[in-house]
Amino acid sequence: MSTLAFVLLLILSVVLQKTVAPLFSIREITPNLILILVVAVSLQRGRFWGVLAGFAAGLLYDLVGTEFVGLSSLANCLAAYVAGTFGRERLERRLVIVIGFLLTVLLLHDVVYFGILAFGTNSGLVRTILGAAVPSALYTSLFIVIFHLVWPRMIWGRVH
């Protein structure tokens, strides 16, 4: 993938996250399309490119209009680093392990994101994790499965 295509894909993911993803909202939980792209980049190209993608997409998303500039970048970079470090080469191809790994990465992202977002509010950390982070991670993982069924090489890249 060329650099231009990569940048356009990042911009497209942010635009889709702001415009299309809310249409799939269930009780204010939306799938994180940006995180899906960041994890896919990390698994295909490694943690360096994943962290770069996570930072760029997160910063662009935050600049478009979220509460804290840099929060999405932080959470995306952390998820990309973990996905790139323990990604494709180290995972066995058993479905349960892959799904568990992806859920762990998504949950890590959402715990960091929603946990920091909840500072200064009346909701506790456990309530935030159970009420926002876990449902968001599960819902985003459902979209990963859907994307994988429609476009099998999106997450893992070329099959060797």
C-alpha distance (Angstrom), angle and dihedral (degrees) to the residues before:
residue distance angle dihedral
M1 . . .
S2 3.76 . .
T3 3.78 122.7 .
L4 3.79 91.4 -111.6
A5 3.81 92.1 52.4
F6 3.79 89.2 47.5
V7 3.82 92.9 52.2
L8 3.81 91.7 45.8
L9 3.80 90.3 50.5
L10 3.80 90.7 51.5
I11 3.80 91.5 50.0
L12 3.80 90.9 46.1
S13 3.81 91.3 51.6
V14 3.81 91.1 52.6
V15 3.82 91.9 47.6
L16 3.81 91.4 48.2
Q17 3.80 91.0 47.0
K18 3.79 91.0 54.5
T19 3.82 97.5 40.6
V20 3.82 113.1 23.4
A21 3.81 104.5 25.7
P22 3.84 93.6 65.4
L23 3.81 88.1 60.3
F24 3.82 87.5 65.9
S25 3.79 93.0 48.6
I26 3.79 119.1 136.8
R27 3.81 112.4 -167.7
E28 3.79 91.0 -23.5
I29 3.82 92.6 -51.0
T30 3.80 111.3 123.3
P31 3.79 129.9 -178.5
N32 3.79 112.3 -102.2
L33 3.80 103.0 -126.8
I34 3.80 92.0 174.2
L35 3.79 91.3 56.4
I36 3.80 90.7 50.0
L37 3.80 89.4 55.5
V38 3.81 92.4 45.4
V39 3.81 92.4 51.0
A40 3.81 90.8 46.5
V41 3.82 91.3 51.7
S42 3.82 90.8 47.8
L43 3.77 93.0 50.4
Q44 3.79 93.7 45.8
R45 3.80 102.5 38.4
G46 3.80 105.3 19.3
R47 3.75 136.2 -106.8
F48 3.82 97.8 -61.0
W49 3.80 93.8 60.1
G50 3.79 91.2 37.9
V51 3.79 92.5 54.1
L52 3.79 90.1 46.1
A53 3.81 90.5 50.4
G54 3.80 91.3 45.6
F55 3.77 93.1 50.6
A56 3.81 95.0 45.9
A57 3.80 95.9 44.4
G58 3.81 92.9 42.5
L59 3.77 93.4 49.2
L60 3.80 92.0 47.6
Y61 3.81 90.2 48.6
D62 3.80 91.7 48.9
L63 3.79 92.7 47.8
V64 3.80 90.7 52.7
G65 3.77 89.6 63.3
T66 3.78 127.3 -62.9
E67 3.77 128.3 132.6
F68 3.80 102.9 -98.8
V69 3.79 123.1 31.6
G70 3.78 107.9 -136.2
L71 3.80 98.7 21.8
S72 3.81 94.6 101.4
S73 3.80 89.7 44.8
L74 3.79 91.5 53.1
A75 3.79 94.7 48.0
N76 3.83 93.0 43.3
C77 3.81 92.5 48.6
L78 3.79 91.7 50.8
A79 3.81 92.4 48.7
A80 3.82 91.4 45.8
Y81 3.80 92.1 50.0
V82 3.80 92.8 51.6
A83 3.81 92.8 43.8
G84 3.79 92.3 48.1
T85 3.79 94.3 45.4
F86 3.78 97.5 48.5
G87 3.78 96.4 25.4
R88 3.74 137.0 119.0
E89 3.80 100.4 -28.9
R90 3.80 95.4 51.0
L91 3.79 99.6 40.6
E92 3.73 122.4 89.3
R93 3.76 112.3 -131.3
R94 3.78 94.7 -116.3
L95 3.77 110.2 127.2
V96 3.81 95.4 -133.1
I97 3.82 92.1 54.4
V98 3.80 93.3 46.8
I99 3.80 93.3 48.1
G100 3.80 91.1 46.0
F101 3.79 91.0 49.9
L102 3.81 93.6 49.2
L103 3.80 91.9 46.5
T104 3.80 89.7 50.9
V105 3.81 91.7 51.8
L106 3.81 92.3 46.6
L107 3.79 92.2 46.3
L108 3.81 91.5 48.8
H109 3.80 89.6 53.1
D110 3.79 93.6 47.3
V111 3.81 95.5 45.0
V112 3.80 90.3 53.1
Y113 3.81 94.0 43.1
F114 3.80 99.1 43.9
G115 3.81 93.2 34.8
I116 3.81 92.6 58.0
L117 3.80 91.0 40.4
A118 3.83 89.6 54.8
F119 3.82 94.6 56.9
G120 3.77 109.4 116.0
T121 3.79 94.6 21.4
N122 3.78 130.2 104.8
S123 3.81 94.6 -113.9
G124 3.78 115.0 96.3
L125 3.79 126.3 -130.6
V126 3.81 94.6 -104.0
R127 3.78 91.4 49.1
T128 3.82 90.0 48.6
I129 3.79 92.5 49.0
L130 3.80 94.2 47.2
G131 3.79 95.7 38.5
A132 3.79 101.2 41.7
A133 3.81 115.9 4.5
V134 3.81 99.6 49.8
P135 3.83 95.9 43.7
S136 3.81 91.1 45.7
A137 3.81 92.5 49.5
L138 3.80 92.0 47.9
Y139 3.80 92.8 46.8
T140 3.81 92.9 47.9
S141 3.81 90.2 48.6
L142 3.80 88.7 54.2
F143 3.80 88.3 56.6
I144 3.80 90.2 48.6
V145 3.80 88.5 56.0
I146 3.81 90.9 47.7
F147 3.82 91.9 48.8
H148 3.80 89.7 47.0
L149 3.81 91.4 52.6
V150 3.82 92.5 47.9
W151 3.81 97.5 38.1
P152 3.83 108.7 18.4
R153 3.79 96.8 -173.0
M154 3.79 96.3 50.2
I155 3.80 97.1 92.4
W156 3.79 103.4 29.9
G157 3.78 100.6 28.0
R158 3.76 120.4 -146.2
V159 3.76 116.3 7.0
H160 3.80 110.2 -129.2
